[in-house]
Amino acid sequence: MKKVLSLLLLTVLVALVTGGYLVFDRYQKNPVQVVPYPYTFVESAPGIQLDAPILITGDRMGAYFAKFKTELAAAISVNLAKPIQVQSLAKEGNGLHRTLHELKSLTQWPQILIYQGASEEFAESKFNPAEIAKINTNFKRYSDDRIETFLILYPWLSRLVYEPIHQVKLGATPELKQVEEPEYLRRMETEFLLYEQQLIQLVNQSKDRNTLLILTTTPINLDIPPKKVCEFTTTTDIETEILDLRELLKKNNPKAAYAKSSKLINQYSGNALLLYIHGQVAKRLGYTDEAAQSLLKSTAYDCRPWRTTEVYNSIIRKVAKDHQVLLFDFAQMITNEWTQNTTFFDEIHPQNLYYDQGMKQLGMVIKRILKL
């Protein structure tokens, strides 16, 4: 009997020691963080003192957007004795994760914050694809309102709640690279997850600092074909069908091409080039709405992430709606003009006149909000 009790006691002791070690090991490996991001910055961003009440942030699209800050300031400053100032921190290579990092360095947040970006989110590797399952598990736990509340109150509990991962260490400047199909497909869902979570964090931080946040969608040039068709969406049969479609268009028979492409996009889902051709054919026949929808889908299925896509704009619209944030749908504004004029001067930038129009519209909205 004594031997049985001793064995039982030893078993319990081993279990306690093992469990204690595992808890301690997890506690040691995990950083303290409410949101379980799979990356960390090796150093804090330099402190920034703003000189203006309105700030533009984002990536290369935000930087180009900011070239028209004078027009925005002029639209807001009508009938004011002194023109209002607009400043920009947007720059090429600044994914939303870097924008958030940079905003931490502000000595004081602006009265109004305008975000324009989502075109370079894949350009910098910010997590290890081998740990995607753990990343998803951690965000699933974070999405539980009860857990989130506890972590806000007691951040150190994050060291026990989350699965340990090896955080990617990010330097002061982004290391940008072109992402090829295999890596893109591995990273895709997790990148979208991270982007939405980062956008929600931007919303929450703006509210905490009593800053009016304006989210903007990013214009997409619908007339530019996809850079890469995903290999799993194409076959020799599909390629033959596409050649036949091109032949019909060469023979100036768009109606026959439309009938054929309409069947093909239902038969073969997810082929970016097929969706693009169908959209262009529909545009030629005057089916504008159908054309735009097909071309936007084409951007979502492009297997080379070289610009923003409709997926990112959908996330921006969703977050703005769910969190009651002001949205300037710049992308939709450009799309509405798409069949009437030449809307872009290169692959990613709209004509300057649309930036002028956009700044006037945005300026009037801000003027009403500020009651100027």
HUDAZI-V228555 format. One record per residue. N is the residue number from 1. RES is the residue in three letters. SS is DSSP state (A for helix, B for strand, O for the rest). PSI is psi in radians with two decimals (NA if undefined). OMEGA is omega in radians with two decimals (none if undefined). Layout:
n;res;ss;psi;omega
N;RES;SS;PSI;OMEGA
N;RES;SS;PSI;OMEGA
This chain:
n;res;ss;psi;omega
1;MET;O;-0.73;3.13
2;LYS;A;-0.65;3.14
3;LYS;A;-0.68;3.14
4;VAL;A;-0.78;3.13
5;LEU;A;-0.70;3.12
6;SER;A;-0.75;3.13
7;LEU;A;-0.73;3.12
8;LEU;A;-0.78;3.12
9;LEU;A;-0.72;3.13
10;LEU;A;-0.72;3.13
11;THR;A;-0.79;3.13
12;VAL;A;-0.73;-3.13
13;LEU;A;-0.77;3.11
14;VAL;A;-0.74;3.14
15;ALA;A;-0.73;3.13
16;LEU;A;-0.75;3.14
17;VAL;A;-0.78;3.14
18;THR;A;-0.82;3.12
19;GLY;A;-0.74;3.12
20;GLY;A;-0.69;3.13
21;TYR;A;-0.75;-3.12
22;LEU;A;-0.71;3.10
23;VAL;A;-0.77;3.14
24;PHE;A;-0.73;-3.14
25;ASP;A;-0.77;3.11
26;ARG;A;-0.73;-3.14
27;TYR;A;-0.69;-3.13
28;GLN;A;-0.67;-3.03
29;LYS;A;-0.55;-3.04
30;ASN;O;2.42;3.02
31;PRO;O;2.89;3.03
32;VAL;O;1.96;3.10
33;GLN;O;2.31;-3.14
34;VAL;O;-0.86;3.11
35;VAL;O;2.18;-3.00
36;PRO;O;1.09;3.13
37;TYR;O;2.47;-3.10
38;PRO;O;0.27;-3.13
39;TYR;B;2.83;3.05
40;THR;B;2.67;3.11
41;PHE;B;2.37;-3.05
42;VAL;O;-0.35;3.11
43;GLU;O;2.73;3.11
44;SER;O;2.60;3.06
45;ALA;O;2.55;3.12
46;PRO;O;2.53;3.13
47;GLY;O;2.43;-3.10
48;ILE;B;2.24;3.07
49;GLN;O;2.03;-3.13
50;LEU;O;2.57;3.11
51;ASP;O;0.09;-3.06
52;ALA;O;2.69;3.13
53;PRO;O;-0.20;-3.14
54;ILE;B;2.28;-3.09
55;LEU;B;2.35;3.04
56;ILE;B;2.30;3.11
57;THR;B;2.88;3.09
58;GLY;B;-2.83;-3.08
59;ASP;O;-2.59;-3.11
60;ARG;A;-0.58;3.11
61;MET;A;-0.64;3.06
62;GLY;A;-0.66;3.13
63;ALA;A;-0.70;3.11
64;TYR;A;-0.70;3.07
65;PHE;A;-0.71;-3.09
66;ALA;A;-0.27;3.08
67;LYS;A;-0.33;-3.10
68;PHE;A;0.41;-3.13
69;LYS;A;-0.47;3.09
70;THR;A;-0.71;3.10
71;GLU;A;-0.68;3.10
72;LEU;A;-0.81;3.14
73;ALA;A;-0.69;-3.13
74;ALA;A;-0.69;3.14
75;ALA;A;-0.63;3.14
76;ILE;A;-0.56;-2.95
77;SER;O;0.09;3.13
78;VAL;O;2.27;3.14
79;ASN;O;0.20;3.06
80;LEU;O;2.52;-3.14
81;ALA;O;-0.63;-3.12
82;LYS;O;2.23;-3.12
83;PRO;O;2.48;3.12
84;ILE;O;2.63;-3.09
85;GLN;O;2.51;3.08
86;VAL;B;2.29;-3.12
87;GLN;B;2.79;3.13
88;SER;B;2.43;2.98
89;LEU;O;0.08;-3.12
90;ALA;O;2.48;3.11
91;LYS;O;2.76;3.13
92;GLU;O;2.40;3.10
93;GLY;O;-0.09;-3.12
94;ASN;O;1.54;2.96
95;GLY;O;2.97;-3.08
96;LEU;A;-0.54;3.11
97;HIS;A;-0.64;3.11
98;ARG;A;-0.61;3.07
99;THR;A;-0.80;3.12
100;LEU;A;-0.72;3.13
101;HIS;A;-0.72;-3.12
102;GLU;A;-0.64;-3.13
103;LEU;A;-0.45;3.10
104;LYS;O;-0.42;-3.06
105;SER;O;-0.07;-3.13
106;LEU;B;2.29;3.08
107;THR;O;-0.50;3.06
108;GLN;O;2.34;-3.12
109;TRP;O;2.71;-3.13
110;PRO;O;2.94;3.06
111;GLN;O;-0.64;3.13
112;ILE;B;2.33;3.13
113;LEU;B;2.16;-3.13
114;ILE;B;2.21;-3.14
115;TYR;B;2.23;3.05
116;GLN;B;2.01;-3.08
117;GLY;O;-2.36;3.08
118;ALA;O;0.31;-3.13
119;SER;O;-0.10;-3.08
120;GLU;O;0.52;-3.05
121;GLU;O;-0.43;3.13
122;PHE;O;-0.13;-2.98
123;ALA;O;-0.38;3.14
124;GLU;O;2.27;3.12
125;SER;O;2.10;-3.07
126;LYS;O;0.22;3.00
127;PHE;O;2.80;3.12
128;ASN;O;2.03;-3.12
129;PRO;A;-0.45;3.13
130;ALA;A;-0.29;-3.08
131;GLU;A;0.35;-3.11
132;ILE;A;-0.71;-3.13
133;ALA;A;-0.76;3.12
134;LYS;A;-0.69;3.12
135;ILE;A;-0.79;3.12
136;ASN;A;-0.72;3.11
137;THR;A;-0.77;-3.12
138;ASN;A;-0.73;3.14
139;PHE;A;-0.50;3.05
140;LYS;A;-0.72;3.09
141;ARG;A;-0.73;-3.14
142;TYR;A;-0.54;-3.11
143;SER;O;-0.25;3.06
144;ASP;O;2.04;-3.06
145;ASP;A;-0.61;-3.13
146;ARG;A;-0.76;3.13
147;ILE;A;-0.75;3.14
148;GLU;A;-0.75;3.14
149;THR;A;-0.78;3.12
150;PHE;A;-0.70;-3.11
151;LEU;A;-0.58;3.07
152;ILE;A;-0.70;3.14
153;LEU;A;-0.68;-3.09
154;TYR;O;1.36;-3.05
155;PRO;A;-0.53;-3.10
156;TRP;A;-0.37;3.12
157;LEU;A;-0.33;3.12
158;SER;A;-0.45;-3.14
159;ARG;A;-0.32;3.11
160;LEU;A;-0.52;-3.04
161;VAL;A;-0.74;-3.00
162;TYR;O;2.63;3.03
163;GLU;O;2.31;3.14
164;PRO;O;2.35;3.03
165;ILE;O;2.84;3.08
166;HIS;O;1.80;-3.11
167;GLN;O;2.38;3.04
168;VAL;B;2.28;-3.13
169;LYS;B;2.15;-3.09
170;LEU;B;2.36;-3.13
171;GLY;O;-3.03;-3.09
172;ALA;O;-0.55;3.11
173;THR;O;2.48;-3.09
174;PRO;O;2.47;3.02
175;GLU;O;1.71;-3.02
176;LEU;O;2.53;3.10
177;LYS;O;2.79;3.05
178;GLN;O;2.30;-3.09
179;VAL;O;2.20;3.13
180;GLU;O;2.96;-2.98
181;GLU;A;-0.89;-3.09
182;PRO;A;-0.78;3.14
183;GLU;A;-0.68;3.13
184;TYR;A;-0.81;-3.11
185;LEU;A;-0.61;3.10
186;ARG;A;-0.68;-3.02
187;ARG;A;-0.32;-2.89
188;MET;A;-1.05;-3.05
189;GLU;A;-0.69;-3.13
190;THR;A;-0.64;3.08
191;GLU;A;-0.75;3.12
192;PHE;A;-0.70;3.09
193;LEU;A;-0.84;-3.13
194;LEU;A;-0.72;-3.11
195;TYR;A;-0.78;3.14
196;GLU;A;-0.73;3.13
197;GLN;A;-0.68;3.11
198;GLN;A;-0.68;3.14
199;LEU;A;-0.71;3.09
200;ILE;A;-0.69;3.10
201;GLN;A;-0.70;3.09
202;LEU;A;-0.73;3.10
203;VAL;A;-0.86;-3.09
204;ASN;A;-0.73;3.13
205;GLN;A;-0.64;3.11
206;SER;A;-0.74;3.12
207;LYS;A;-0.72;-3.14
208;ASP;A;-0.54;-3.09
209;ARG;O;0.20;3.09
210;ASN;O;0.63;3.11
211;THR;O;2.34;3.07
212;LEU;B;2.02;3.14
213;LEU;B;2.32;3.04
214;ILE;B;1.98;3.07
215;LEU;B;2.47;3.10
216;THR;B;2.45;3.01
217;THR;O;2.77;-3.06
218;THR;O;2.19;-3.12
219;PRO;O;2.54;3.14
220;ILE;O;2.24;3.10
221;ASN;O;1.81;-3.05
222;LEU;O;-0.27;-3.09
223;ASP;O;0.01;3.11
224;ILE;O;2.17;-3.12
225;PRO;O;2.83;3.10
226;PRO;O;2.57;3.13
227;LYS;O;-0.51;-3.05
228;LYS;O;2.17;3.03
229;VAL;B;2.24;3.14
230;CYS;O;2.32;-3.06
231;GLU;A;-0.60;-3.09
232;PHE;A;-0.13;-3.13
233;THR;A;0.06;-3.08
234;THR;O;2.63;3.08
235;THR;O;3.02;3.09
236;THR;A;-0.57;3.11
237;ASP;A;-0.77;3.14
238;ILE;A;-0.73;3.14
239;GLU;A;-0.65;3.09
240;THR;A;-0.74;3.12
241;GLU;A;-0.69;3.13
242;ILE;A;-0.70;3.07
243;LEU;A;-0.70;3.11
244;ASP;A;-0.70;3.10
245;LEU;A;-0.79;3.14
246;ARG;A;-0.63;3.14
247;GLU;A;-0.72;3.10
248;LEU;A;-0.67;3.13
249;LEU;A;-0.64;3.08
250;LYS;A;-0.59;3.14
251;LYS;O;0.14;3.12
252;ASN;O;0.83;3.12
253;ASN;O;1.18;-3.06
254;PRO;A;-0.51;-3.14
255;LYS;A;-0.76;3.11
256;ALA;A;-0.67;3.11
257;ALA;A;-0.68;3.13
258;TYR;A;-0.77;3.13
259;ALA;A;-0.72;-3.13
260;LYS;A;-0.82;-3.09
261;SER;A;-0.56;3.11
262;SER;A;-0.69;3.10
263;LYS;A;-0.71;-3.05
264;LEU;A;-0.68;-3.11
265;ILE;A;-0.39;3.04
266;ASN;A;-0.55;-3.13
267;GLN;A;-0.69;-3.12
268;TYR;O;1.78;-3.09
269;SER;O;2.54;2.99
270;GLY;O;0.06;3.11
271;ASN;O;1.94;-3.01
272;ALA;A;-0.71;-3.10
273;LEU;A;-0.68;3.11
274;LEU;A;-0.75;3.09
275;LEU;A;-0.66;3.13
276;TYR;A;-0.83;-3.13
277;ILE;A;-0.75;3.12
278;HIS;A;-0.73;3.12
279;GLY;A;-0.73;3.14
280;GLN;A;-0.65;3.10
281;VAL;A;-0.78;3.13
282;ALA;A;-0.67;3.09
283;LYS;A;-0.74;-3.12
284;ARG;A;-0.56;-3.13
285;LEU;O;-0.02;3.10
286;GLY;O;0.16;3.11
287;TYR;O;1.27;-2.93
288;THR;A;-0.86;-3.09
289;ASP;A;-0.79;3.13
290;GLU;A;-0.71;3.14
291;ALA;A;-0.83;-3.11
292;ALA;A;-0.75;-3.13
293;GLN;A;-0.72;3.14
294;SER;A;-0.69;-3.13
295;LEU;A;-0.61;3.06
296;LEU;A;-0.69;3.07
297;LYS;A;-0.64;3.12
298;SER;A;-0.69;3.12
299;THR;A;-0.60;-3.12
300;ALA;A;-0.47;-3.11
301;TYR;A;0.03;3.06
302;ASP;B;2.24;-3.06
303;CYS;O;0.21;3.00
304;ARG;O;1.96;-3.06
305;PRO;O;1.35;-3.04
306;TRP;O;-0.12;-3.14
307;ARG;O;-3.11;3.04
308;THR;O;2.89;3.11
309;THR;O;3.04;3.12
310;GLU;A;-0.42;3.09
311;VAL;A;-0.84;-3.13
312;TYR;A;-0.74;3.12
313;ASN;A;-0.61;3.09
314;SER;A;-0.69;3.10
315;ILE;A;-0.75;3.13
316;ILE;A;-0.79;3.13
317;ARG;A;-0.72;-3.13
318;LYS;A;-0.84;-3.13
319;VAL;A;-0.73;3.12
320;ALA;A;-0.73;-3.14
321;LYS;A;-0.83;-3.08
322;ASP;A;-0.56;-3.04
323;HIS;O;0.19;3.07
324;GLN;O;0.91;3.12
325;VAL;O;2.51;3.12
326;LEU;B;2.26;-3.12
327;LEU;B;2.24;2.96
328;PHE;B;1.82;-3.04
329;ASP;O;1.30;-3.10
330;PHE;A;-0.67;-3.14
331;ALA;A;-0.79;-3.13
332;GLN;A;-0.63;3.10
333;MET;A;-0.75;3.13
334;ILE;A;-0.74;-3.14
335;THR;A;-0.63;3.12
336;ASN;A;-0.44;-3.13
337;GLU;O;-0.05;-2.92
338;TRP;O;-0.76;-3.09
339;THR;O;-0.13;-3.08
340;GLN;O;-0.59;-3.03
341;ASN;O;2.99;2.98
342;THR;O;1.86;-2.95
343;THR;O;-0.37;-3.11
344;PHE;B;2.58;3.07
345;PHE;O;-0.22;2.98
346;ASP;O;-2.86;-3.03
347;GLU;O;-0.50;-3.04
348;ILE;O;-0.29;-3.04
349;HIS;O;2.21;3.04
350;PRO;B;2.81;3.05
351;GLN;O;2.56;-3.09
352;ASN;A;-0.53;-3.11
353;LEU;A;-0.49;3.12
354;TYR;A;-0.54;3.01
355;TYR;A;-0.71;3.10
356;ASP;A;-0.82;3.13
357;GLN;A;-0.75;-3.13
358;GLY;A;-0.73;3.14
359;MET;A;-0.63;3.10
360;LYS;A;-0.77;3.12
361;GLN;A;-0.82;-3.13
362;LEU;A;-0.69;3.13
363;GLY;A;-0.72;3.13
364;MET;A;-0.66;3.11
365;VAL;A;-0.84;-3.14
366;ILE;A;-0.69;-3.14
367;LYS;A;-0.71;3.12
368;ARG;A;-0.73;-3.11
369;ILE;A;-0.76;-3.12
370;LEU;A;-0.13;-3.14
371;LYS;O;0.83;-3.12
372;LEU;O;NA;none
